[in-house]
Amino acid sequence: MKVLILGKGFIGKRLQESLKCNISGRQIYSFKDAEEEIKKYNPKIIINCVGDTGKRNVDDCELDKDTTLFSNTFIPIILAEIGLRYKIKLVHISSGCIYHFDYSKCKPLKETNLPDYYDLFYSRTKIYAERAL
């Protein structure tokens, strides 16, 4: 099966090493950019590893909200639309930084848990994408 990983960050590179598939680090600034890159590879599956985590850490996302919002919220929505148009499956890698975890209770999170951590702008952008997808 033809797989394309978008995003050459830590997770994207590790997945590419494991899956031995195509990976693209192209900067995506628009629907057109994403569509062109995907058409170039013609995948059956897209794994989205694109995301902004700030320069030093997710706290830095507060300093560049435009980039964070576009990378973490709009790109996943764009990829979902492209997936629907071209019948390509989308796997979206999100974040664990969308849950308020109570270490004193130490209960494992479940897939059914709803995001509940809104303290960071980074987390909110990830939650917006989760809800949209």
SELUMNU-983788 format. One record per residue: residue in one letter; z, x, y of N, C-alpha, C, CB in turn. Coordinates in steps of 0.05 Angstrom, whole numbers, plus 32768, in hexadecimal, padded with zeros to 4 digits. Each point is the difference from the previous one (the first is absolute). Last residue first. Glycine has a CB too. Layout:
<margus>
AZXYZXYZXYZXY...
</margus>
This chain:
<margus>
L81017F0F81507FF280047FE6800A7FED7FEC7FF98030800BA802F7FD1804B7FE37FF980037FF180027FE580028011802FR805A800A7FD67FFD7FE280047FE37FF88002802C7FFF8017E7FE8805D7FE480087FF37FE77FFC7FE28002802280247FF8A7FD0800F80567FEB80037FED80067FF27FE57FF4802C8016Y804F7FD5802D7FE97FF080097FE980017FEC800D80088030I803D80317FC280067FE47FF87FE97FED8009803180098005K7FCB805180157FFC7FFE7FE380057FE47FF6800E80307FFBT80047FE4805F7FE380017FFB7FF97FFE7FE37FFB801C8029R80617FE87FF07FF47FE680077FE180007FFC80257FFA8022S800C80567FD080067FEC7FEB7FF37FE68007802B80177FF6Y7FCE802D804B7FF280077FE780037FEB7FEB80068031800BF802F7FC980427FE47FF780057FEF80057FE7800580088032L80657FEC7FC07FEC801480097FE57FF38004801980247FE8D80327FA77FFB800B801180147FEC8014800C802B7FFB7FE9Y7FD47FBC7FCF7FEF7FFE80188009801380167FF97FD07FF5Y800F800F7F9D8008801680117FEE80028018801280197FD8D7FE87FAD7FD780157FF78012800A80168013800D7FDF7FDDP7FA47FF97FD180078014801480157FF680137FD280147FFCL802D7FC17FA37FF07FFE80198009801780137FFC7FCE7FFBN8005802B7F958010800380187FED7FFE80198022801D7FE7T7FC07FE37FBC80037FE6800E8010800280197FFB7FEA7FD4E7FF8805F7FEF7FE67FFA800D80027FE680107FE880187FDBK8073801E80187FED7FF37FEE7FE67FFB801080257FEA7FE5L8036805E80207FEE7FED800D7FED7FF57FEB80048019802CP8061800B7FBB7FE4800880047FF07FEA800E8003801C7FD6K80657FF7803C7FF07FEF7FEE7FE28008800480227FDA8001C80378046802B7FEE80107FEE7FF27FEF7FEC801E80268007K802A7FD080427FFB7FED7FEA7FEE800D7FEA80057FD98021S800F8058802C801A7FF97FF57FFD7FEC7FE980158008802DY7FA080158008800880137FEB801B7FFA7FF47FE580228018D7FCD7FA28018801D80038001800980127FE980057FD28016F7F9A801F8023800D80047FE6801E800580047FD580137FEDH7FD27FC18045801B80098008800F80027FE67FFF7FEA802FY7F93801D7FDE80187FF27FF58019800D800B7FE67FF47FD6I7FC1802C80387FFF7FE5800A80177FEF7FF67FCE80048002C8012805A7FE9800F7FFE80197FFE7FE5800D7FF880318006G7FDA7FF37FAC801A7FF57FF880117FFC80197FFD80177FD4S7F947FE38025801780118007801A7FF37FF57FE980118029S7FA87FE97FBE800F7FF980188017801380047FF47FD07FFAI7FA680277FD5801A800E7FFE800F7FFB80197FED80247FE1H7FC07FA57FEC800C8008801A801B800D7FFB7FE87FDB8018V7FB5800A7FB7801B80077FF9800C800B801A7FF680097FCEL7FAF7FB8801A800F80108012801D80047FF57FE47FEF8027K7FB07FF77FB4801D7FFC7FFE800E801380137FFB7FF17FD0I7FA17FE4803C800E80197FF9801E7FFA7FFF7FDB801C8016K7FD27FAC8006800C7FFD7FE6800C801B7FF57FDF7FDA7FF7Y7FFB801280627FF0800F7FED800B7FFF7FE47FF4801E8026R80347FB180257FE37FFF80057FF0800D7FEA800A80008030L805680057FCE7FF67FE57FFB7FE27FFE8003802C7FEE8010G7FFD8064800680027FFB7FE47FF67FE47FF88027801F7FFFI7FDF7FF8805C7FEA800E7FF380007FFB7FE2800080238024E80497FBC800C7FE77FF180077FE8800D7FF380157FF1802BA803D803C7FCC80007FE77FF17FE77FEF8005803380008002L7FDA804E80317FF880067FE480017FE87FEF8012802E8006I800C7FC880537FE380067FFF7FF780067FE480038013802FI80587FE37FDE7FF37FE680037FE180047FFF80277FEE801BP801080607FE380027FF07FE77FF27FE58002802B80177FF7I7FD7801C80597FEF800C7FEB80037FF17FE68003802D8017F80357FB980327FE57FF880027FED800C7FEB80087FFB8030T8057801D7FD27FFC7FE37FFE7FE37FF88000802B7FFA8018N7FF580627FED80117FF37FEC7FFC7FE37FFD80218022800AS7FAD801680357FFF800D7FE6800F7FF07FEB7FFE802C8016F80037FB680457FE480007FF58000800A7FE47FED8006802EL80657FFD80017FF87FE57FFA7FE47FFF7FF4801C7FF08026T800480647FF680107FF57FEA7FF77FE47FF88027801D800FT7FB2800C803D7FF7800D7FE8800F7FF47FE77FF5802A801AD80277FB7803B7FE47FF87FFB7FF6800C7FE57FF87FFD8032K805F801B7FF07FFF7FE67FF37FE47FF77FFA802A7FF48017D800D80647FFF7FE37FFB80007FFC7FE67FF17FF480318002L80647FEE800B7FF3800E80167FE27FFB8002802380237FFBE80187FBD7FBE80077FF280197FF1800C8018802E7FF57FEDC7FCF80327FBD7FED7FEB800380067FEF80197FFA7FFF7FCED803E804980117FEC800780147FEB7FEA8004800880307FF4D803C7FCB7FC8800B7FFA801B7FEC80068016802E800A7FEFV7FC2800B7FB47FF87FE58009800C7FF8801B7FFD7FF47FD0N7FF280748021800B7FEC7FEE7FFA7FE4800C802580207FF0R7FB2803080328016800C7FF2800C7FEE7FEB800A801B8028K7FA97FC680087FFC801D7FFE8016800E7FEF7FE97FFF802DG7FFD7F9A7FBE800A800F80177FFB801E7FFC80227FDD8008T7FBE7FDF7FBC801D80037FFD800D801180167FF97FFD7FCFD7FA97FC58012800C80118014801E80017FFC7FDB7FF68021G7FCB7FF67F9A80187FF6800E800A80158014800B7FE47FD8V7FAE80077FCC7FFF8006801D801A7FF5800C7FCD7FFE8001C80127FFC7FA380178012800580008008801D7FFF80117FD1N7FCE7FA67FE680068006801C8019801080027FEA7FD6800EI7FC680187FA7801D8004800280068008801C8005800D7FCFI7FA77FBC7FFD800980118016801E80027FFE7FD97FF2801EI7FD17FF57F9A801C7FFE8008800580138018800E7FF47FD0K7F9C8005800E80097FE67FF5801D7FFA80087FDF80057FD9P7FD7803B806080147FFE7FEB80047FE47FF6801780268015N7FA88015802B7FFA7FE87FEF80157FFD7FE97FD08006800BY8020803E8042800B80057FE57FFA7FEA7FEC8024801B8016K7FC07FDE80467FF8801B7FF8800880067FE38004800F8030K80197FA27FFC7FE47FFE7FF67FF6801B7FF67FF87FDA8020I805D8023800A80017FF37FE67FE47FFE7FF480297FE6800FE7FDF803C8048800C80127FED80007FF47FE4801C80148025E7FC67FB680237FED80167FFB800B80137FEA7FF07FFD8030E80487FBD7FEE7FEA7FF67FF17FEC80167FF880067FD38017A804280418024800A7FFB7FE47FE97FF77FEE802D7FF48012D7FC08017804A8007801A7FF480087FFC7FE3800F8011802CK7FE27FA180077FE7800E7FFA8006801B7FF27FEA7FEA8028F805E7FE47FFA7FF57FF37FE87FE8800F7FF780127FD3800ES802C806A802C7FF47FE580037FF87FF57FE47FF0800C802FY8037804B7FE080067FF5801A7FF67FE480047FFF802E8012I801880267FA17FF57FE58003800A7FF5801B7FFE7FF97FCDQ7FF3806D8001800F7FF080137FF27FE580048011802A8018R7FE980147F8D7FF27FF8801980137FEF80127FD380017FE8G8037802A7FBE8013800480157FF47FF8801B801680247FE6S7FDB7FC87FA97FF58003801B8016800280147FD77FE67FF3I801080247F9B80147FFC80157FF38005801B8026800E7FE1N7FC17FDF7FAC7FF98007801B80177FFA80137FD07FF67FF6C804D80207FA67FEC7FEE800C7FFA800A801D80107FD97FE3K8036803E7FD27FE6800F80017FEA7FEF800B800F801B7FD9L80547FD280187FEA7FEF7FF87FE5800E7FFF80197FDB8014S80388054800680067FF27FE77FE77FF17FF680307FFC800FE7FCD80318044800580147FEB80037FF37FE58015801E8022Q7FE77FAA80297FE5800C7FFB800380157FEA7FF17FF7802FL805E7FE27FF27FF17FED7FF07FE5800C7FF880177FDA8017R801D80598023800D7FFF7FE67FF17FED7FED802D800B8015K7FB77FFA80467FFA80187FF1800B80007FE47FFF8019802BG80187F9F800F7FE380007FF97FF880187FF07FF87FE78029I806080147FFA7FFC7FED7FEA7FE380007FF780267FE48011F7FF18054803A800E80077FE87FFA7FEE7FE880248012801EG7F917FE78029801C80098004800D80067FE580037FE48029K7FA17FFB7FF1800480197FF3801C800B80067FD0800A8003G7FF17F957FFB8018800D800B800780197FF080117FD3800FL7FB97FE07FC47FFE8005801C801A800B800A7FDE7FDA8006I7FEB80207F97801A8001800E7FF98005801D801980117FD7L7FAC7FC47FD4800080108019801C7FFE800C7FCF7FF78008V7FF97FF87F9280177FFD80117FFD80118019801E7FF57FD8K7FAA7FE07FCC7FFD8010801880167FF980147FCE80027FF9M80307FFA7F9880007FEF801780008012801980197FDB7FE7
</margus>
